[in-house]
């Protein structure tokens, strides 16, 4: 009887990010999403108030990006995938 296991491969960047104390979820500006959609995603998924989400949307619009959440790499990856599935441009730093 043999047992097959799936081997996962990680990049050096992913390993280093995972051992960091804190990682940030970055929301990037794009030409696709409306202010309303960004505000909806921030309030619905990250529990920001509408006023806070609007301020973040303006920061992203004016500065090109904004850190929207900070925490463990695993937690940031979960939220990155959620926001990416909504069509937002996000990364973990």
Buried (B, 14 or more C-beta within 10 A) or exposed (E): EEEEEEEEEEEEEEEEBEEEEEBBBBBEBEEEBEEEBBBBBBBEBBEBEEEBBBBBBEBBEEEEBBEBBEBBBEBBBEBBEBBEEBEBBBEBE
